[in-house]
Amino acid sequence: MTTTPMFEREMETLSRDALRELQFTRLQDVLRRVYENVPHYRASFDAAGVTPADLRSLDDISVFPFTTKNDMRLAYPFGLFAVPRSQVVRLHTSSGTTGHPTVVGHTKTDLDLWARMMARCYVACGVEPGQIFHITFGYGMFTGGLGYHYGAEHLGCTVVPMGGGNTEKQILLLRDFEADVIAGTPSYLLNLAEEAERRGVDLRSGSLRTAFCGAEFWSQAIRDEIETRLGVTAYDLYGLSEIIGPGVAGECRERTGMHAWEDHFLLEVIDPETMEVLPPGEEGELVITNLTREAIPLIRYRTRDITRLEVEPCACGRTHARIHRVTGRNDDMMIIRGVNVFPSQIETVMLGRPGLSPNYQLVLQREGNLDALTVEVEASPGVETTEYGDMAKQLQHSIKSMIGVTTRVVVLAPGQLPRSVGKAQRVRDLRRLD
């Protein structure tokens, strides 16, 4: 079995005390850098009445102000850069569905860090140099494809930079190139498996053994479906463009949470209502601070992702804290007739039920002064249409019983919902059209 290069392995197994000492030193440095070089941080620190000198322990990070996505939009395009723009060798942006997109930049050192963090994630799951690594994430301004790509090359894999879409060719190359590893959004890997089955291609009997999924929420039921239909072990990998891209954290073969690479990222979990820092094990909103990034280090960035941290050492020997499965986002929460509902809750109830596929959408509409939710889900192939009505009633009852919200449920024939080549659009909000 291939192991991580010695420097990386030693870093991944540092004692918690040594790791916290390293974090403190690096945090002191990054706070000084942003205060001296980024007008936004000088202004926000001054407004909060703090300076880098007020950091006397890691816990003191709690007195420094948060950074939000809106701060990044207001600084568009290069207002948060901590280095001269001429030192930035790569630019990426978010989708920018509302207002300006968020812009992130990388120096050459940042790109090397990114590749190394991705390679750490792969090695933790048993990927070895020389294996064929097939990437279905999109390339371009989205950080997914390039992040996975350079991490795999850094490890010494043979990369197939397929990108998104063209599912027929994806299946052909997976079979003919005999890929060992595949990476993509959970929804697209299911789409790919479905299309392979439709074409009579059994990917389960091929060379694929490992899948990396990210960029969208996926439940355990979705993981089980991917593993069954592709014949792989599927691993969760976490990241976000604002912090660096994918590679902030990833599962090991124990699959008891995603190891966050704490020598480069400082993690907190806060109560999103009170903004208080929560102790390990309690669920809240994940907040991340860059410790070593050069181009655009973010301080206490509010990810909006809901999760919890585990700081006990893993059975694999790695000591870095683990992020547990992200269960949703603060800004994804729906309020249906006074009940707070996350899409992940609906998915958990729905998936794994006999006769239902993992293809679904949640449709939000306005009925009078209240929001109404319709769950559209496809039946599994082979289910008789005469069963659709009873299946809908049973799912509606389960959602009401387990979540406490009344929904309308529509069971559709296979293939009726749109398929995704990137992030799945799970929520369709028709209220904006009213």
BAMI-313104 format. One line per 5 residues: for each residue x, y, z of C-alpha. Coordinates in Angstrom, 3 decimals. Example, Ala and Ser with C-alpha at 12.3 -4.5 7.8 and 13.67 -1.06 7.14 Angstrom:
BEGIN
12.300:-4.500:7.800  13.670:-1.060:7.140 $
//
This chain:
BEGIN
0.000:0.000:0.000  1.275:3.447:-0.955  1.707:5.885:1.921  1.677:9.655:2.054  5.111:11.287:1.532 $
6.899:11.424:4.872  6.397:15.156:5.465  2.658:14.865:4.888  2.289:11.734:7.015  4.166:13.331:9.904 $
1.983:16.412:9.644  -1.223:14.356:9.545  -0.303:12.563:12.775  0.942:15.513:14.851  -0.202:15.545:18.449 $
-3.139:17.861:19.113  -0.914:20.121:21.230  1.697:20.435:18.478  -1.002:21.032:15.889  -2.596:23.802:17.941 $
0.802:25.426:18.481  1.394:25.409:14.714  -2.083:26.828:14.095  -1.490:29.639:16.582  1.789:30.665:14.927 $
0.228:30.614:11.479  -2.881:32.449:12.664  -0.765:35.239:14.108  0.951:35.606:10.747  -2.201:35.612:8.618 $
-3.952:38.144:10.851  -0.990:40.480:10.487  -0.899:39.992:6.720  -4.557:40.793:6.134  -4.512:43.745:8.545 $
-1.556:45.270:6.717  -2.569:44.430:3.134  -6.378:44.180:2.872  -8.371:47.392:3.496  -11.550:45.406:4.245 $
-9.906:43.595:7.150  -8.230:46.691:8.545  -11.638:48.410:8.555  -13.555:45.437:9.993  -10.943:44.759:12.702 $
-10.888:48.452:13.648  -14.701:48.538:13.773  -14.656:45.521:16.118  -11.977:47.150:18.274  -9.389:44.426:17.710 $
-5.929:44.179:16.193  -3.711:41.164:15.441  -1.925:41.833:18.741  -5.129:40.840:20.590  -4.607:37.211:19.571 $
-2.933:35.635:22.600  -4.338:32.120:22.170  -6.282:30.211:19.523  -9.486:30.817:21.465  -9.053:34.563:20.923 $
-10.082:34.099:17.286  -13.666:34.419:18.581  -13.254:38.191:19.077  -12.415:38.781:15.413  -15.228:39.566:12.948 $
-16.670:37.068:10.493  -16.271:37.215:6.722  -19.366:36.535:4.593  -20.064:35.910:0.944  -21.574:39.392:0.786 $
-18.229:40.844:1.922  -16.630:39.089:-1.030  -19.224:40.448:-3.445  -18.742:43.988:-2.141  -14.981:43.611:-2.666 $
-15.466:42.507:-6.298  -13.261:41.856:-8.123  -9.874:42.027:-6.354  -10.557:43.955:-3.142  -9.736:41.064:-0.778 $
-6.394:40.144:-2.344  -3.529:40.182:0.165  -0.851:40.155:-2.554  -0.370:42.303:-5.677  -2.663:41.147:-8.457 $
0.404:40.416:-10.614  1.317:37.562:-8.231  -2.060:35.872:-8.764  -1.675:33.181:-11.427  -5.239:31.780:-11.407 $
-8.700:33.267:-10.945  -11.916:31.382:-10.202  -15.420:32.653:-9.492  -18.626:31.354:-7.984  -21.721:30.998:-10.130 $
-22.852:34.493:-9.177  -26.582:33.802:-9.359  -27.329:36.954:-7.362  -25.331:40.148:-7.863  -21.588:39.943:-8.463 $
-19.909:36.542:-8.315  -17.358:35.893:-5.604  -13.800:35.989:-6.948  -10.976:33.849:-5.604  -7.345:33.914:-6.640 $
-4.323:31.649:-6.279  -0.606:32.274:-6.282  1.741:29.527:-7.458  2.226:28.573:-3.811  -1.551:28.399:-3.330 $
-1.924:26.059:-6.304  0.784:23.777:-4.922  -0.981:23.734:-1.540  -4.287:22.890:-3.210  -2.781:19.963:-5.129 $
-1.122:18.628:-1.973  -4.349:18.776:0.048  -6.227:16.901:-2.670  -3.472:14.288:-2.815  -3.766:13.856:0.972 $
-7.473:13.110:0.524  -6.785:10.514:-2.154  -4.034:8.702:-0.232  -6.261:8.547:2.852  -8.674:6.455:0.768 $
-6.045:4.137:-0.706  -5.523:5.733:-4.118  -2.051:4.979:-5.481  0.278:6.519:-8.089  -0.271:5.060:-11.534 $
-3.987:4.454:-11.102  -6.304:5.865:-13.759  -8.371:8.738:-12.353  -11.497:9.721:-14.335  -12.864:13.218:-13.570 $
-16.470:14.153:-14.382  -16.480:17.468:-12.510  -16.749:20.545:-14.703  -13.639:22.525:-15.562  -13.442:26.304:-16.034 $
-14.321:28.928:-13.435  -15.750:26.227:-11.129  -12.951:24.909:-8.906  -14.058:21.260:-8.979  -12.485:19.801:-12.105 $
-9.118:21.529:-11.843  -8.815:20.821:-8.113  -9.363:17.105:-8.589  -7.143:17.130:-11.665  -4.034:18.693:-10.156 $
-4.339:16.663:-6.969  -4.405:13.424:-8.960  -1.432:14.494:-11.081  0.463:15.520:-7.932  -0.015:12.007:-6.567 $
1.159:10.491:-9.855  -2.132:9.171:-11.211  -3.038:8.988:-14.893  -5.761:11.609:-15.268  -8.704:11.446:-17.663 $
-9.929:15.096:-17.713  -13.370:14.293:-19.119  -15.307:17.091:-17.395  -19.102:17.236:-17.269  -21.662:15.913:-19.727 $
-21.288:13.689:-22.823  -22.393:10.721:-20.745  -22.197:8.228:-23.606  -18.499:8.985:-24.116  -17.907:8.899:-20.357 $
-19.170:5.321:-20.257  -17.052:4.356:-23.279  -13.854:5.743:-21.758  -14.534:4.299:-18.314  -14.787:0.875:-19.888 $
-11.968:1.153:-22.457  -9.416:2.997:-20.293  -10.260:0.783:-17.285  -10.371:3.638:-14.785  -9.694:2.787:-11.150 $
-11.091:5.994:-9.645  -13.962:8.288:-10.600  -14.862:11.711:-9.220  -18.070:13.683:-9.661  -21.163:15.072:-8.029 $
-23.315:12.348:-6.461  -26.228:13.227:-8.733  -24.130:12.937:-11.897  -22.572:9.625:-10.885  -26.080:8.249:-10.404 $
-27.059:9.663:-13.785  -24.026:7.989:-15.335  -24.852:4.652:-13.693  -28.446:4.903:-14.899  -27.359:5.595:-18.483 $
-24.829:2.733:-18.419  -27.528:0.335:-17.276  -29.838:1.606:-20.024  -27.142:0.865:-22.589  -26.440:-2.580:-21.171 $
-22.981:-1.675:-19.845  -22.194:-3.207:-16.453  -19.721:-0.821:-14.827  -19.855:-2.884:-11.623  -17.863:-5.690:-13.248 $
-15.169:-3.332:-14.537  -12.069:-1.828:-12.985  -13.680:0.969:-10.946  -13.063:0.604:-7.233  -13.149:4.112:-5.751 $
-15.427:7.135:-6.146  -15.005:10.644:-4.744  -18.120:12.757:-4.401  -18.609:16.374:-3.432  -20.013:19.795:-4.400 $
-23.541:18.966:-3.193  -25.306:17.398:-0.230  -25.638:13.614:-0.419  -27.180:11.298:2.086  -26.124:7.821:3.170 $
-28.884:6.426:0.973  -27.336:8.147:-2.060  -23.916:6.764:-1.102  -25.374:3.252:-0.878  -27.001:3.680:-4.295 $
-23.747:4.833:-5.928  -21.778:1.982:-4.393  -24.320:-0.630:-5.465  -24.735:0.620:-9.023  -21.075:1.384:-9.777 $
-19.408:-1.306:-7.665  -17.215:1.202:-5.816  -16.442:2.471:-2.349  -17.633:6.088:-2.316  -15.867:8.737:-0.245 $
-16.993:12.181:0.845  -14.682:15.106:0.055  -15.346:18.649:1.260  -14.322:22.071:0.079  -15.557:25.388:-1.177 $
-14.169:27.821:-3.711  -13.908:30.691:-1.260  -11.487:28.803:1.006  -9.430:27.054:-1.694  -11.716:24.639:-3.561 $
-12.210:20.919:-2.910  -9.618:19.436:-0.580  -10.322:21.248:2.685  -11.288:17.887:4.175  -11.822:14.312:3.095 $
-12.731:10.904:4.469  -10.217:8.162:5.109  -10.988:4.477:4.715  -12.565:4.421:8.164  -15.319:6.761:6.851 $
-16.086:8.215:10.277  -15.965:11.824:9.123  -13.817:13.977:6.850  -10.340:14.866:8.089  -9.918:18.651:7.895 $
-6.310:19.575:7.175  -5.883:21.736:10.245  -2.308:22.741:9.540  -3.776:24.969:6.799  -7.361:25.607:7.924 $
-8.696:26.660:11.337  -12.210:25.335:11.921  -14.963:26.496:14.286  -18.618:25.547:14.620  -20.942:28.347:15.717 $
-24.560:28.735:16.685  -25.861:30.662:13.647  -28.363:32.544:15.802  -26.128:33.647:18.709  -22.773:33.491:16.843 $
-21.279:31.730:19.878  -18.598:29.101:19.279  -19.887:25.604:20.068  -17.848:22.788:21.660  -16.815:19.733:19.610 $
-19.679:17.363:18.945  -22.421:20.010:18.791  -24.065:20.749:15.462  -23.923:24.235:14.017  -22.545:26.319:11.166 $
-18.996:25.647:10.003  -16.614:28.641:10.025  -13.165:28.392:8.395  -10.052:30.581:8.528  -7.213:30.212:6.008 $
-3.881:29.848:7.808  -1.412:29.684:4.913  -3.133:30.859:1.747  -1.375:33.792:0.091  -3.691:35.383:-2.468 $
-6.963:35.711:-0.587  -6.810:34.395:2.987  -10.253:34.607:4.575  -10.750:35.149:8.290  -13.652:33.345:9.976 $
-15.521:32.686:6.748  -19.130:31.651:7.344  -19.673:28.655:5.081  -23.411:28.293:5.918  -22.828:24.510:6.005 $
-24.369:22.662:8.958  -22.149:20.027:10.553  -20.246:19.114:13.728  -16.592:18.522:14.587  -14.971:15.463:16.113 $
-11.506:16.040:17.595  -10.743:12.556:18.926  -7.999:10.727:16.941  -9.233:8.484:14.151  -8.513:4.761:14.008 $
-6.429:5.475:10.892  -3.904:7.353:13.075  -4.621:10.824:11.728  -5.107:13.414:14.452  -6.721:16.202:12.431 $
-10.326:16.967:13.420  -13.099:15.414:11.392  -16.064:17.184:9.845  -19.149:15.017:10.011  -21.480:14.748:7.045 $
-22.868:18.147:6.081  -26.619:17.932:6.679  -27.637:21.117:4.885  -27.044:24.839:4.617  -28.486:27.707:6.634 $
-29.630:29.414:3.460  -31.309:26.215:2.145  -33.772:26.111:4.999  -37.412:26.330:3.945  -40.223:27.462:6.228 $
-43.324:25.503:5.295  -46.431:26.560:7.235  -44.301:27.501:10.213  -42.066:24.410:10.162  -38.325:24.726:9.464 $
-37.379:22.139:6.832  -34.041:21.313:5.191  -33.960:19.470:1.839  -31.717:16.864:3.476  -34.536:15.934:5.870 $
-36.910:15.250:2.984  -34.240:13.225:1.179  -33.528:11.094:4.246  -37.200:10.158:4.562  -37.634:9.559:0.858 $
-34.571:7.628:-0.252  -34.331:3.943:0.306  -38.095:3.494:0.176  -39.137:0.569:-2.043  -40.094:1.603:-5.553 $
-38.607:5.127:-5.445  -35.468:6.251:-7.276  -32.956:8.877:-6.030  -34.116:11.341:-8.703  -36.247:14.056:-7.108 $
-36.996:17.779:-6.917  -38.608:19.930:-4.258  -40.909:22.571:-5.734  -41.724:25.658:-3.677  -44.846:27.664:-4.521 $
-46.964:30.341:-2.895  -50.515:29.481:-1.826  -52.170:32.581:-0.440  -49.877:33.963:2.246  -48.080:30.659:2.897 $
-45.371:28.650:1.172  -46.299:25.202:-0.103  -43.956:22.337:-0.938  -44.406:19.669:-3.605  -42.109:16.653:-3.646 $
-41.599:15.277:-7.149  -39.846:11.898:-7.215  -39.401:9.292:-9.922  -40.431:5.704:-9.480  -37.836:2.994:-9.970 $
-37.855:1.205:-13.325  -40.316:-1.668:-13.433  -42.806:-0.206:-10.956  -46.346:-0.274:-12.338  -47.976:3.133:-12.814 $
-50.993:1.860:-10.914  -48.814:1.856:-7.781  -47.798:5.513:-8.063  -50.797:6.877:-6.170  -50.337:4.640:-3.122 $
-46.583:5.320:-3.072  -47.256:9.061:-3.065  -49.714:8.773:-0.172  -47.293:6.654:1.864  -44.418:9.092:1.341 $
-46.630:12.070:2.173  -47.642:10.366:5.425  -44.007:9.548:6.323  -42.862:13.135:5.736  -45.699:14.434:7.897 $
-44.970:11.914:10.653  -41.200:12.310:10.737  -40.719:16.008:9.908  -44.083:17.489:10.863  -44.811:19.253:7.584 $
-47.617:18.641:5.106  -46.462:18.318:1.508  -47.909:17.331:-1.820  -46.142:14.283:-3.311  -46.104:13.409:-6.996 $
-44.557:10.136:-8.184  -43.342:10.369:-11.776  -42.284:7.802:-14.349  -38.527:7.145:-14.755  -36.794:9.808:-16.849 $
-39.319:12.608:-16.316  -37.115:14.812:-14.141  -34.106:16.658:-15.641  -30.685:15.061:-15.220  -27.683:17.026:-13.995 $
-24.155:17.131:-15.422  -22.993:19.189:-12.432  -24.643:20.153:-9.181  -28.204:18.887:-8.987  -30.976:21.465:-8.703 $
-32.888:19.860:-5.854  -35.058:22.890:-5.023  -37.074:24.662:-7.721  -38.391:27.915:-6.285  -41.436:29.084:-8.238 $
-42.208:31.807:-5.696  -39.807:34.092:-7.548  -42.047:33.859:-10.584  -45.253:34.767:-8.754 $
//
